[in-house]
Amino acid sequence: MKRILLKLSGEALAGDKHHGFDEPTVTVVAKQVKQLVDTGVQVGIVIGGGNFWRGRTSETIDRTKADQIGMLATVMNCIYVSEIFRSVGMMTSVLTPFECGSITKLYSKDRANKYFAHNMVVFFAGGTGHPYFSTDTATVLRAVEIEADGIYLAKAIDGVYDSDPKVNPSAKKYDQVSIQEVIDKKLAVVDLTASVMCMENHIPMYVFGLGETNSIVNAVNGQFNGTVVTVD
């Protein structure tokens, strides 16, 4: 893999606290990504905002405003994680689809490619910049735009199951599943919009548990216990 898009779950980054930031967890992630960057892999990152806010957290807030709060949660996450990455020796940049003053840079494909060429880890914060589109959709959109070789989904669970393993102890885990089956069976790897975009643009996904030892490095090197979502 020359260039990847890594999607980090906000909840997974919160560790056992389930809310906010867990610095030891984020530091482990940073050290793994540095291993990849040191071998020449270009890494783009999208982070969910679920450790602070989910779009449907409040039923009294207008959906558009709720989604905007979620976008800002992802900006906070990217700024924080970016700084932890810098502390272990990487160069980073945070790009957003809307102006955040001098806090971030405005996203463009050309700008992202320039940063990749300078061996920087690029954080894509703020989702798509529009309500009603999840960070799943933002992940696939950015992956398509930057021509990533694959999407790596680091989650709180260790792969794709035929039902929710938290609810059904007998849920079956897939080692490999096609994107068409994901759509047909509503397996919720990513949302439907993101799934269709993956299928149309032939970008494979690799789903694995962030909490496993060396999980990110192993996933990128093909040595992992998660689920491969094929697009052929």
C-alpha positions in Angstrom: 0.0 0.0 0.0 1.4 3.4 -1.0 -1.4 5.5 0.3 -4.1 4.6 2.8 -7.1 6.3 4.5 -7.3 5.3 8.1 -10.7 5.9 9.9 -10.4 6.0 13.6 -13.5 5.6 15.8 -13.9 8.5 18.3 -15.2 6.0 20.8 -12.2 3.7 20.4 -9.9 6.7 21.0 -11.6 7.4 24.3 -10.4 4.0 25.6 -12.1 2.6 28.7 -13.4 6.1 29.6 -15.8 5.9 26.7 -15.8 9.7 26.5 -13.2 12.4 25.6 -9.6 11.5 25.0 -7.5 8.7 26.4 -3.9 9.8 25.8 -2.2 6.4 26.2 -4.6 4.9 23.6 -3.9 7.8 21.2 -0.1 7.5 21.7 -0.2 3.8 20.8 -2.0 4.7 17.6 0.6 7.4 16.9 3.5 5.1 17.3 1.9 2.6 15.0 1.2 5.1 12.3 4.8 6.4 12.6 6.0 2.8 11.8 4.0 3.0 8.5 5.2 6.5 7.6 8.8 5.5 8.3 8.4 2.8 5.6 7.1 5.2 3.1 3.3 4.7 3.4 1.3 7.9 3.0 -1.5 8.1 5.6 -4.6 10.2 5.6 -6.9 10.1 8.6 -10.5 10.7 9.4 -11.8 10.6 13.0 -15.4 10.2 14.1 -16.8 12.4 16.8 -18.7 9.9 18.8 -16.5 10.4 21.9 -18.1 13.8 22.2 -21.3 13.9 20.2 -23.4 11.8 17.9 -25.9 13.4 15.5 -28.9 12.0 17.3 -27.6 12.7 20.8 -30.4 15.2 21.4 -33.9 14.9 19.9 -34.6 18.6 20.6 -31.9 20.0 18.4 -32.5 20.6 14.7 -30.7 17.9 12.6 -28.6 20.3 10.7 -27.3 22.0 13.9 -26.8 18.6 15.5 -24.6 17.5 12.6 -22.7 20.8 12.7 -21.9 20.1 16.3 -20.6 16.6 15.2 -18.4 18.2 12.6 -16.8 20.4 15.2 -16.3 17.4 17.4 -14.2 15.8 14.6 -12.2 19.0 14.3 -11.3 18.8 18.0 -10.4 15.2 17.7 -8.1 15.7 14.7 -6.3 18.7 16.4 -5.7 16.6 19.5 -4.6 13.5 17.7 -2.5 15.5 15.4 -0.6 17.0 18.3 0.0 13.5 19.8 1.4 12.4 16.4 3.7 15.3 16.4 5.0 14.4 19.9 6.2 11.1 18.6 8.1 12.6 15.6 5.7 13.0 12.7 4.7 16.1 10.7 1.0 16.6 10.4 -1.7 18.9 8.9 -5.4 19.3 9.7 -7.6 20.1 6.7 -11.3 21.1 6.9 -13.9 21.7 4.2 -14.8 25.0 5.9 -12.8 27.9 7.3 -11.6 27.6 10.9 -9.6 30.7 11.0 -5.9 29.9 11.5 -6.6 26.7 13.4 -6.8 24.5 10.2 -6.2 24.7 6.5 -9.0 24.6 3.9 -9.2 21.3 2.2 -8.3 20.7 -1.4 -6.9 17.7 -3.2 -3.9 19.6 -4.4 -3.1 20.8 -0.9 -3.4 17.2 0.5 -1.2 15.9 -2.2 1.4 18.6 -1.5 1.5 17.6 2.2 1.7 13.9 1.3 4.7 14.7 -0.9 6.4 16.2 2.2 5.9 13.0 4.2 3.1 14.5 6.4 0.1 12.7 7.9 -3.0 14.5 6.7 -6.1 14.7 8.9 -9.4 15.3 7.1 -11.6 16.9 9.8 -15.1 18.4 9.6 -16.7 15.6 7.7 -17.9 16.6 4.2 -18.8 20.0 5.6 -22.5 19.3 5.1 -25.2 17.9 7.3 -26.8 14.5 6.7 -23.5 13.1 5.6 -21.6 11.0 8.2 -17.9 10.6 8.8 -18.3 7.2 7.0 -19.2 9.1 3.8 -16.5 11.6 4.4 -14.0 8.8 4.8 -14.9 7.2 1.4 -15.1 10.6 -0.3 -11.6 11.6 0.8 -10.3 8.1 0.0 -11.7 8.5 -3.6 -10.3 12.0 -4.0 -6.8 11.2 -2.8 -6.8 7.9 -4.7 -6.1 5.8 -1.6 -5.2 2.1 -2.2 -7.5 1.1 0.7 -9.6 2.2 3.6 -8.7 0.9 7.1 -11.5 1.1 9.6 -10.2 0.9 13.2 -13.2 0.2 15.4 -14.1 -0.7 18.9 -15.1 -4.2 17.6 -12.8 -6.5 15.8 -14.5 -6.9 12.4 -17.8 -7.3 10.6 -20.5 -9.6 12.1 -23.8 -10.8 10.7 -25.5 -9.2 13.7 -24.5 -6.9 16.6 -22.2 -9.0 18.8 -23.1 -6.8 21.8 -26.7 -7.9 21.5 -26.2 -11.4 20.0 -23.5 -13.5 21.7 -23.8 -16.0 18.8 -23.1 -13.4 16.1 -20.9 -14.7 13.3 -17.8 -12.8 12.3 -16.8 -12.6 8.6 -13.2 -13.1 7.6 -14.1 -11.7 4.2 -17.3 -10.3 2.8 -18.2 -8.5 -0.5 -19.4 -4.9 -0.5 -22.6 -6.1 -2.3 -23.3 -8.5 0.6 -22.7 -5.6 3.1 -25.3 -3.6 1.2 -27.8 -6.4 0.7 -27.7 -7.6 4.4 -27.3 -4.1 5.9 -24.2 -5.2 7.8 -23.5 -1.6 8.8 -19.7 -1.6 8.1 -20.2 2.0 7.0 -23.5 3.7 6.1 -25.3 3.0 2.8 -24.1 6.1 1.0 -20.4 5.3 1.9 -20.9 1.6 0.9 -22.3 2.5 -2.5 -19.4 4.9 -3.1 -16.9 2.1 -2.2 -18.6 -0.2 -4.6 -18.7 2.3 -7.5 -15.0 3.3 -7.0 -13.6 -0.2 -6.2 -11.9 0.7 -2.9 -11.5 -2.2 -0.5 -12.1 -1.8 3.2 -10.3 -3.5 6.0 -12.2 -3.6 9.3 -10.3 -4.4 12.6 -10.3 -3.7 16.3 -8.2 -0.8 17.3 -7.6 -2.3 20.8 -5.6 -5.3 19.5 -1.8 -5.2 19.8 -0.1 -3.5 16.8 -3.5 -3.7 15.0 -2.9 -0.9 12.5 0.5 -2.0 11.4 -0.7 -5.6 11.2 -3.8 -4.6 9.2 -1.8 -2.7 6.6 0.7 -5.5 6.3 -2.1 -8.0 5.8 -1.6 -9.8 9.1 -4.7 -9.2 11.0 -7.8 -10.9 12.4 -10.4 -8.5 11.1 -12.6 -8.5 8.1 -11.7 -7.7 4.5 -14.6 -6.1 2.5 -13.9 -6.9 -1.1 -15.2 -4.8 -4.1 -14.5 -7.1 -7.1 
